[in-house]
Amino acid sequence: MVTYDEFMKDNKKVKILKELYLGNERKESFLDSINEERARILGNPSEYLDVAQRATELERLEMDTTERHDKQWYEAARNFVVNCKENIRIGNCSVGLCTKGEFLEAENIIEEIVAQINPNWTVKQKLAFVHFKIGELVTYMADYPSNSKPPTTQYISGARNIWKSLTSGISVCNGITYIQRTILSRVGVTTKELSSGTHSFMLTETEDGNIITDATWDLDYTTFGCKPQYFGKTYEEFRKIDGDNSNAHKLEDPPTNVISISDEELREIYYSIGIIGKDGKFNSKVSEIITEMKSREFSSQEERTSRVWELIEEKLGDKFAHIEECKSMFENCLRWHGVDMQNVTSQYVYALDDSEFMSPKLVINIKGKNNTSRTKMIDPKGNRVLDISAEELQAKFRYHKNNTQPPFWENQIREVQGLGREEGHEDKS
């Protein structure tokens, strides 16, 4: 056990210990900035509990989760945090910090997941389990200006922090990769972050070769218990998915020895870990919606669309807090059931009194015949799909300040007002 006095004696440059780095290796980017307030602990954190208890000025703790730490190291790191003062802030050598309470709550979540992983599983099985589990843990929300995604002002500093992401349920691609890596590290799996500069995904070393996965893009599917679409594809396959308009998966130095997981093998893996049954089907609520819609006849497209919304509320209501994934899945459900997507407008709106744009609401407008339209608003608190008029939207909501497009409902209101004037016009010739 290293005492506080011994530690400070070994770190003569430090006058007041305010920041600490926990890791196994010397990270030059951090060590270059070692100064009178910053020091490092390399090795087992449990040997430095006296430092945690007596460093009364300590404000910040950075854990290097990019290294491969085992379960015992994380248990020691948790014990170190428990012994720190209450106002300590913890980071994972990225953007954003969490509180001591958030760290301990998130560690409980991680430990529960680790306990569900059979130590005798293969690396492929462990990876598949964690990849699928991400859909339950977080929703993706962009923390950058975007017309298509809701910028989450309140989470910009926390979406890349492992523990804050898990307690808030909100993350971005980097954070999602970090979450996977810290879980898999504790069960003996070696991973590496892959980054195109604009997007983060992951490489995993397995018994048969390297596997590339993208749990962020797969949230549109795993959130609802559907079959993963971005698990075990080659680098070339990911670039083909990107198409001509995206470099999301473009790497300057693509990984080698990458294997492709076939659909058959994917289903075998998920059957072997108890996610799906012998029939090899992912029996999600989405498939239940599709099955019922295929079994019924409808007198009109409007009747068909109304039933889709009823089923979405009934089957997927408990997922409405996953706002970005719901947007994608709802659009897919409408497309699958005959709705012309050129007549669909999906937008995030904010209450007029939401001055910091903290709480995005999802609204979906579908144009009908003869200039008619219906708008639905998703209520994540009540797990409901609500009808809302253009007039109510105009009176109570707005787009995000970064979205310079005119709200879709303004044109609807003008059209109704114009129609009213035409109907009230008298021919005085």
C-alpha positions in Angstrom: 0.0 0.0 0.0 1.4 3.4 -1.0 0.6 6.1 1.5 -0.4 9.7 0.5 2.9 11.0 2.0 5.0 8.5 0.0 3.0 9.3 -3.2 3.6 13.1 -2.8 7.2 12.5 -2.1 7.6 10.5 -5.3 5.8 13.3 -7.2 7.9 16.2 -6.1 6.6 18.5 -8.9 3.0 18.3 -7.5 2.2 21.1 -4.9 -1.6 20.6 -4.7 -3.0 17.4 -6.1 -6.1 18.3 -8.1 -6.0 15.8 -11.0 -5.0 12.2 -11.2 -4.6 9.8 -14.2 -5.3 6.1 -13.7 -3.8 3.7 -16.2 -1.2 1.0 -16.9 0.8 2.8 -19.5 2.4 6.2 -19.8 0.2 8.3 -22.1 2.5 11.0 -23.4 -0.4 13.4 -24.2 -1.3 13.4 -20.6 2.2 13.2 -19.1 3.4 16.2 -21.2 1.0 18.3 -19.1 2.0 17.0 -15.7 2.4 20.0 -13.5 2.0 21.3 -9.9 -1.6 20.1 -9.7 -1.6 16.9 -11.8 -0.1 13.4 -11.2 -0.5 9.8 -12.4 -1.0 6.3 -10.9 0.2 3.5 -13.1 -0.8 0.0 -12.1 -3.3 -1.3 -9.5 -5.4 1.6 -8.0 -6.2 -0.5 -4.9 -2.6 0.1 -3.8 -3.3 3.8 -3.5 -6.4 4.0 -1.4 -4.6 6.2 1.2 -4.1 8.7 -1.7 -7.8 8.6 -2.5 -8.8 9.2 1.1 -6.3 12.0 1.9 -6.1 13.9 -1.3 -8.7 16.5 -0.1 -8.0 18.9 -3.0 -8.5 16.2 -5.7 -11.2 17.4 -8.2 -10.7 15.2 -11.3 -9.9 11.6 -12.0 -9.1 10.4 -15.6 -9.3 6.6 -16.2 -7.7 5.5 -19.4 -10.2 3.0 -20.7 -8.5 2.8 -24.1 -6.1 0.3 -22.4 -7.1 -3.3 -21.9 -8.0 -3.5 -18.2 -9.4 -6.7 -16.7 -12.4 -7.0 -14.3 -10.1 -6.8 -11.3 -8.6 -3.5 -12.4 -12.0 -1.9 -12.7 -13.1 -3.3 -9.3 -9.9 -1.6 -7.8 -10.7 1.6 -9.7 -14.2 1.6 -8.4 -12.9 1.1 -4.8 -10.6 4.0 -5.4 -13.5 6.3 -6.4 -15.5 5.1 -3.4 -12.7 6.4 -1.2 -12.5 9.8 -2.9 -14.4 12.8 -1.7 -18.0 13.3 -3.0 -17.4 16.2 -5.4 -14.8 14.2 -7.5 -15.4 14.2 -11.2 -14.4 11.2 -13.4 -13.5 11.1 -17.1 -12.4 8.4 -19.5 -9.7 10.4 -21.2 -12.2 11.9 -23.6 -14.6 14.9 -23.6 -16.9 15.1 -20.5 -16.9 14.2 -16.8 -19.4 12.4 -14.6 -20.1 12.7 -10.9 -19.1 10.1 -8.3 -22.8 9.1 -8.0 -23.1 8.7 -11.8 -19.9 6.6 -11.9 -21.0 4.2 -9.2 -24.5 3.9 -10.8 -23.1 3.2 -14.2 -20.6 0.6 -12.8 -23.5 -1.2 -11.3 -25.1 -1.4 -14.8 -21.8 -2.6 -16.3 -21.4 -5.3 -13.6 -24.9 -6.6 -14.2 -24.1 -7.0 -17.9 -20.8 -8.7 -17.2 -22.6 -11.1 -14.9 -24.8 -12.1 -17.8 -21.9 -13.0 -20.0 -20.9 -16.7 -19.8 -17.1 -16.8 -19.3 -17.1 -20.0 -21.5 -18.6 -18.2 -24.5 -16.4 -17.6 -27.5 -15.3 -14.0 -28.3 -17.9 -13.9 -31.1 -20.6 -14.8 -28.6 -19.5 -12.2 -26.1 -19.2 -9.5 -28.8 -22.7 -10.4 -30.2 -24.2 -10.1 -26.7 -22.7 -6.7 -26.0 -23.5 -5.4 -29.5 -27.2 -6.4 -29.0 -27.3 -5.0 -25.5 -26.3 -1.5 -26.6 -29.8 -1.2 -28.0 -31.2 -1.4 -24.4 -28.6 0.9 -22.9 -28.5 4.1 -24.9 -30.2 6.2 -27.6 -28.1 8.2 -30.1 -28.5 11.9 -30.1 -26.2 14.2 -32.0 -24.3 16.8 -30.1 -23.6 18.9 -33.2 -25.7 21.3 -35.3 -28.0 19.3 -37.5 -31.3 19.7 -39.3 -32.1 16.0 -39.2 -31.0 15.1 -35.7 -31.8 16.8 -32.4 -28.8 18.5 -31.0 -28.8 17.7 -27.3 -27.5 20.9 -25.8 -27.5 19.5 -22.3 -25.4 16.4 -23.1 -22.7 17.9 -25.3 -20.2 17.5 -22.4 -21.3 14.0 -21.4 -22.2 12.0 -24.5 -18.7 10.7 -24.8 -18.3 9.9 -21.1 -18.9 6.2 -20.4 -20.6 6.5 -17.1 -22.7 9.6 -17.8 -23.9 8.1 -21.1 -25.1 5.0 -19.2 -26.9 6.9 -16.5 -28.5 9.4 -18.9 -29.2 6.8 -21.6 -27.9 9.1 -24.2 -24.6 8.8 -26.2 -22.8 9.4 -29.5 -20.7 7.1 -31.6 -17.5 7.6 -29.6 -19.3 7.0 -26.3 -21.0 3.9 -27.6 -17.6 2.5 -28.7 -16.1 3.3 -25.3 -19.0 1.6 -23.5 -18.5 -1.6 -25.5 -14.8 -1.6 -25.1 -14.9 -1.3 -21.3 -17.5 -4.1 -21.0 -15.6 -6.4 -23.3 -12.3 -5.7 -21.7 -13.6 -7.0 -18.4 -14.5 -10.4 -20.0 -11.1 -10.8 -21.7 -11.9 -9.5 -25.2 -9.4 -7.3 -27.1 -10.9 -4.5 -29.1 -9.8 -1.4 -31.0 -11.6 1.8 -31.8 -11.8 2.6 -35.5 -12.4 6.2 -36.5 -12.9 7.9 -39.9 -12.6 11.3 -38.2 -16.3 11.8 -38.3 -17.5 8.5 -37.0 -16.4 5.9 -34.5 -16.9 2.1 -34.7 -15.0 -1.0 -33.5 -12.6 -3.8 -34.4 -12.6 -7.0 -32.3 -10.0 -9.8 -32.3 -11.7 -13.2 -32.4 -10.6 -16.8 -32.7 -11.1 -16.7 -36.5 -9.9 -13.2 -37.4 -10.9 -9.6 -36.9 -14.5 -8.5 -36.8 -15.8 -5.0 -37.6 -19.0 -3.9 -36.0 -20.9 -0.6 -35.8 -23.2 -0.6 -32.8 -24.2 3.0 -33.3 -25.7 2.4 -36.8 -27.3 -0.8 -35.5 -29.3 1.1 -32.8 -32.0 1.5 -35.4 -32.5 -2.3 -35.1 -31.2 -3.6 -31.8 -33.3 -1.0 -29.9 -36.3 -2.9 -31.1 -34.8 -6.4 -30.8 -34.4 -6.7 -34.6 -31.5 -8.5 -36.3 -28.3 -6.5 -36.4 -27.4 -5.2 -39.8 -23.9 -3.9 -39.1 -22.2 -6.8 -37.4 -19.3 -8.7 -39.0 -19.0 -7.0 -42.3 -15.8 -6.5 -44.1 -14.2 -3.0 -44.6 -15.2 -3.1 -48.2 -18.8 -4.0 -47.4 -19.0 -1.0 -44.9 -17.6 1.3 -47.6 -20.2 0.0 -50.1 -22.9 0.8 -47.5 -21.5 4.3 -47.1 -22.0 4.9 -50.8 -20.8 7.9 -52.8 -22.1 10.5 -50.3 -20.5 9.3 -47.1 -17.1 8.6 -45.7 -18.4 7.4 -42.3 -16.3 4.2 -42.4 -13.4 5.4 -44.5 -10.0 4.7 -42.9 -6.6 5.8 -43.9 -5.2 2.4 -42.8 -7.9 -0.2 -43.1 -7.5 -3.3 -40.8 -6.3 -6.6 -42.1 -7.4 -10.2 -41.5 -11.1 -9.0 -41.4 -13.7 -11.8 -41.6 -17.3 -11.6 -42.7 -20.1 -13.1 -40.7 -22.8 -14.6 -42.9 -26.5 -14.3 -42.1 -26.6 -18.0 -41.2 -23.7 -17.7 -38.8 -25.1 -14.5 -37.2 -28.3 -16.3 -36.4 -26.4 -19.3 -35.0 -24.4 -17.1 -32.7 -27.5 -15.3 -31.4 -29.3 -18.7 -30.9 -26.3 -20.0 -29.0 -26.5 -17.1 -26.5 -30.3 -17.3 -26.0 -31.3 -14.2 -27.9 -33.4 -16.0 -30.5 -35.0 -19.4 -30.7 -34.3 -22.5 -32.8 -36.3 -21.0 -35.7 -33.5 -18.4 -36.1 -36.0 -15.5 -36.0 -35.6 -12.3 -34.1 -39.1 -12.2 -32.7 -39.2 -8.4 -32.2 -42.3 -6.2 -31.7 -41.6 -4.8 -35.2 -42.1 -8.2 -36.7 -45.4 -8.5 -34.9 -46.5 -5.3 -36.5 -45.5 -6.5 -40.0 -47.2 -9.9 -39.4 -50.6 -8.3 -38.4 -50.5 -5.8 -41.2 -49.9 -8.6 -43.8 -52.8 -10.6 -42.4 -55.4 -7.9 -42.8 -57.3 -6.2 -45.6 -57.9 -2.4 -45.6 -60.4 -0.4 -47.5 -58.0 2.6 -48.0 -54.5 3.7 -47.5 -55.7 6.0 -44.7 -57.2 3.1 -42.8 -54.0 1.2 -43.3 -51.9 4.1 -42.0 -54.1 4.6 -39.0 -53.7 1.0 -38.0 -49.9 1.2 -38.3 -49.9 4.1 -35.8 -52.1 2.1 -33.4 -49.7 -0.8 -33.6 -46.7 1.4 -33.2 -48.2 2.8 -30.0 -49.2 -0.6 -28.7 -46.0 -2.5 -29.6 -43.3 0.1 -29.4 -44.5 2.6 -26.8 -41.9 1.5 -24.2 -39.2 2.5 -26.7 -40.4 6.1 -27.3 -37.6 7.6 -25.2 -35.2 6.3 -27.9 -36.2 9.3 -30.1 -33.7 9.0 -32.9 -34.2 5.3 -33.4 -37.9 5.7 -33.2 -37.8 8.2 -36.0 -36.0 5.8 -38.3 -38.2 2.8 -37.4 -41.4 4.7 -37.7 -40.4 5.9 -41.2 -39.5 2.3 -42.1 -42.9 1.1 -40.8 -44.7 3.7 -42.9 -42.7 2.9 -46.0 -43.2 -0.9 -45.6 -47.0 -0.3 -45.5 -47.4 1.7 -48.6 -47.0 5.3 -47.5 -45.4 7.5 -50.1 -42.4 8.9 -48.2 -42.4 12.0 -50.4 -45.5 12.9 -48.5 -43.9 12.4 -45.0 -42.1 15.1 -43.0 -40.3 14.0 -39.8 -39.0 16.8 -37.5 -37.8 17.5 -34.0 -39.6 20.4 -32.3 -39.2 22.2 -29.0 -41.6 23.9 -26.7 -41.5 27.7 -27.0 -40.5 27.9 -23.3 -37.7 25.4 -23.8 -35.1 28.2 -24.1 -32.1 25.8 -24.0 -33.6 23.3 -26.4 -33.3 20.6 -23.8 -36.3 18.4 -24.7 -36.8 17.5 -28.4 -40.2 16.1 -29.4 -40.7 14.0 -32.5 -43.5 14.9 -34.9 -44.4 13.2 -38.2 -46.6 14.8 -40.8 -48.3 12.8 -43.6 -49.9 14.6 -46.5 -53.1 13.1 -47.7 -55.4 13.8 -50.7 -56.9 17.2 -51.5 -54.4 19.1 -49.4 -55.3 17.3 -46.2 -52.7 16.1 -43.7 -52.3 14.6 -40.3 -49.5 15.2 -37.8 -48.5 12.8 -35.0 -46.5 13.7 -32.0 -44.6 11.0 -30.0 -45.2 11.2 -26.2 -42.3 9.3 -24.6 -43.6 9.9 -21.0 -47.1 8.5 -21.7 -45.9 6.0 -24.4 -48.5 7.5 -26.7 -48.9 8.7 -30.3 -50.9 11.9 -30.2 -52.7 13.9 -32.9 -51.6 17.5 -33.1 -52.9 20.3 -35.3 -50.8 22.8 -37.3 -52.4 25.6 -35.2 -51.3 23.9 -32.0 -47.8 23.4 -33.3 -47.6 27.1 -34.3 -48.8 28.2 -30.9 -46.6 26.0 -28.8 -43.6 24.7 -30.7 -40.6 25.7 -32.9 -37.6 24.1 -34.6 -34.2 24.0 -33.1 -32.3 27.3 -33.5 -29.8 25.5 -35.8 -32.6 24.5 -38.1 -33.1 27.4 -40.6 -35.9 25.7 -42.5 -39.4 27.2 -42.1 -41.7 24.9 -40.0 -43.8 22.6 -42.2 -47.0 23.6 -40.4 -46.7 27.3 -41.5 -47.4 26.3 -45.1 -50.3 24.1 -44.0 -51.9 27.1 -42.2 -51.4 29.3 -45.2 -53.0 26.7 -47.4 -56.0 26.4 -45.1 -56.4 30.2 -44.8 -56.1 30.5 -48.6 -58.8 27.8 -49.1 -61.0 29.7 -46.7 -60.7 32.9 -48.6 -61.5 31.2 -51.9 -64.6 29.6 -50.4 -65.8 32.9 -49.0 -65.1 34.9 -52.2 -68.2 36.3 -53.9 -68.4 36.9 -57.7 -69.4 40.6 -58.0 -69.0 40.9 -61.8 
